[in-house]
Amino acid sequence: MQLIYEKSVSGRRGVMLPVSDVPAATDLPQNLLRSETAGLPEMSELDMVRHFTNLSRRNFSVDTNFYPLGSCTMKYNAKVLENASNLFAPLHPLTAFLPGGAELCQGALGMLYDLGQMLADITGMDEVTTQPLAGAHGEMTGMLLVAAYHKAKGNKKKYVVVPDSSHGTNPASAAMVGYEIITIPTAPYGDMDLELFKQAMSGEVAAVMMTCPNTLGLFNPHIKEIADIAHSHDALMYYDGANLNAIMGKVRPGDVGFDVVHVNLHKTFGTPHGGGGPGSGPVGVKKSLIPFLPMPRIIHDEVSGKLQIQTDNPLSIGRTANFFGNFGVMVKAYTYMIMLGREGLIQVSEQAVLNANYMKEKLKDWFDLPYTQTCMHEVVFSASKQLAQGVHAIDIAKFLIDKGYHPPTVYFPLIVKEAIMIEPTETESKATMDAFIEVMIEAAKQAEADPDSFAAMPVTMPVTRLDETRAARSQTVCCLG
């Protein structure tokens, strides 16, 4: 497919603009003025519409195909959520901060307040801030809260403990706040090694960051004991909410000892993410951390019965985002929750776990399964069996692209050789999963019969096998021409 610049024809126009009546700029420095006309493509409106429409048809999305990207919860995003979000489009975000503005925005503020209350209920926290704009941003906010807590108590803390199966953003967020990282290996049973964890704990540990279930799709049966040990050293427990979709209504992180949690609304609560839209990573905390929450906060005034905006708190870590976060995303998540209700959210997690275990049982004879116990919302296979024939996990991913599927997550978690992480989510039907299972089995059979055929895949895409190492190390992002 040609670039739009390659379709350009000199003199062709898609729209005719009136002659400009804006005076020429004469008082701007010459180095800020163009020396030649901007090199924009010249084409008709019809050609432009066709170009971008055809490009859009090459996009991959959950609306078009199965998207089993492990640890990402690529569930279907119901269109009614978009409709709900559009209802608030005329409301300017500054309105609530004008004199008397909060009185005019009780509906919008009420939605945010109720969303926080529901998230607190689901996670077992006492209060929630909606400001963080993504999961990693929520982690950063949570770790700033941890640091503020210890500073206020005069604690001298130096370390944050993470399992070696953690998302890479966990140690990165802790390091950005100024902590050194202690990494605990995974035991043969698939969870953080409890004995090594005990040895690593000391009075200098500020927090323990965990995902539960972890990135192997396994729920840690020792989580309460781990929390008790951390608390005995006045360390806080941080819950990475990336895998919350597996446990809604079954386990509340706050009930097993977690003190702070971030929630990925763009994973668990049905809103788009990645190329489909902005994220949202609200952070919930226990009472001991409430004084340090970002400002502004929405509070309920008991006297007037109205919602008000609190902007002044000397202990607050300050503002972490404009206004109250990505408002449109939160409207979608709020709609998702009230439409499903408590029982519906419980069913979401039950179905997500059922679907992942169905995948596990159907594929375990074709791909190595490093951890055989019942999984939660995702299952991690290994392509080590196929590697014996020279076929890697990345080759299987390219095979799936040719078959019309988005590949699962490969090479993560890093502790599993040739990892293939599959997360079907609750929104996929048995028919869809069966079709995918058949293609995965086909890949395993082809790896045995014709391993050399994988080298050229994908063969159905506009581009074939890319040099991913070179792309990572030699990043040229400008358009040459």
C-alpha positions, 0 to 999 in steps of 0.5 A, a space after each residue: 500500500 502506498 504512503 499518502 505522500 506517494 499518492 500526492 498530485 501537485 495542484 490537486 485539492 480536497 477543499 478550497 479555502 477562502 483567501 486568508 485575511 490574516 496579516 502576514 507575520 512580520 514581527 516573528 524571528 526568521 528562524 521561526 518562519 517557514 522558508 518553503 511551503 509545508 510538504 503536505 499531501 495534495 489529493 482529492 477528498 475521495 482519495 483521502 477518505 479511501 486511503 484512511 478507510 483502507 488503512 483502518 481496515 488493517 487495524 486489529 481490534 477486539 471488535 474484529 478478532 479474538 485478542 488473547 493477550 495475556 496480562 492485558 484483559 482485552 475484553 469486549 468494550 460494549 458500545 453502550 459505554 461509549 454512549 454513556 460517556 458522550 452524555 457528559 461531553 458538553 461539561 467543561 472540566 473547569 466548571 467544578 472549580 469556578 466559584 459556585 461551580 461544584 453546585 452545578 456539577 453535582 451529577 458529575 461529581 456524584 458519578 466520580 464519588 460513587 465510582 470511588 465508593 464502588 471501587 473501594 468496596 470491590 478492593 476492600 479499601 477505605 478511600 479511592 483517588 481517581 486521578 491516575 491516568 493509567 496503571 503504571 501512573 497508579 503504581 507511581 501514585 501508590 508508591 508516592 503514598 507509601 513514601 509519604 506515609 513512612 516520611 510522616 512516621 519518621 521511618 528510614 526505609 530503603 527497599 521495596 520487595 517484588 517477586 521475579 514474576 512481577 510486571 516490570 512497572 512494579 520495580 520501575 515505579 518503586 525505583 522512580 520514587 527512590 527505593 532500591 529493589 529486592 527481587 524474590 525468586 519464584 518457588 517451584 510451586 509457582 509463587 514467590 518463595 516464602 522462605 526467601 521472602 522471610 529472609 529478605 524482610 527487615 525494618 528497612 523494607 518500605 513495601 512489598 509489591 505483588 500481583 495476586 493472582 500473579 503473572 503465571 495466573 496463580 493465586 498465592 495461598 500464602 498471601 495473608 502470611 506474607 502481609 502479616 510478615 510485611 506489617 510486622 516490619 511496618 512495611 506496606 502491602 501494594 496490590 498491582 490490580 492488573 489481574 483483578 478480573 480474576 477475583 471480583 466478589 471472591 477476594 478483596 485485596 484489603 481483606 488479605 492485608 493489602 494497604 494500597 491498590 491500583 485498579 486498571 479500569 481499562 482492563 477489568 471494567 470494560 473500557 478501551 485501552 492501548 490504541 483504543 483509548 486512554 487508560 485510568 488507574 484509580 488508587 485505593 488506600 486504607 485509612 492510614 494512607 488517606 491523609 496523603 491522597 492527591 488533591 483535589 478530593 471530592 468529599 461529602 458535606 454532612 451538613 448540606 448533603 452536597 458534594 464539595 471539592 477539597 483542595 487544601 491538605 498539607 500532607 497530600 502528595 499533591 496533584 498527580 493529574 489534571 482535574 480528577 483523571 480521565 473522566 470519560 474512561 471513568 464514566 464507561 467503567 461506572 456504567 459497566 459496574 452499575 449495568 452488571 451489578 454485584 452478581 454480574 461482576 462476580 460472574 465476570 470473574 467466574 467466567 474468566 477463570 473458567 475460560 482460562 482453565 478450558 484453554 489450559 486443559 485443551 492445549 496442555 498436551 500440545 504445549 509444555 505447561 510449567 505450572 499444572 495447578 488450576 489457573 485463574 484468569 490466564 494460563 502460561 504455556 511454554 514453547 520449549 517442546 517446539 523449540 526442540 524443532 527450532 520453532 520459537 514462541 515468536 514464530 508461533 505468534 507470527 503463525 497466529 497473525 496469518 490465521 487472523 488472531 492477535 498473538 498471545 503475550 510471548 516471552 512474559 513472564 520472563 521466568 518461563 522459557 519461551 512463554 506463551 501467556 493466554 488470557 481469553 477473558 469472560 467475553 469470549 464464547 466457547 466457539 471462539 475459543 475452540 476455533 483458536 484452540 484448533 489453530 494452536 494445535 495446528 501450529 504445534 503439528 506444523 512445528 513438528 512436520 515443517 519447522 522451517 516454514 515458520 521462518 517466513 511468517 507472517 506472509 499475509 500482512 503488508 510487511 513480513 518478518 521484521 528485524 525486531 532487534 534492530 527496531 529496538 536498538 536503532 529507533 528512527 521515528 522521523 519520516 524521510 522523503 
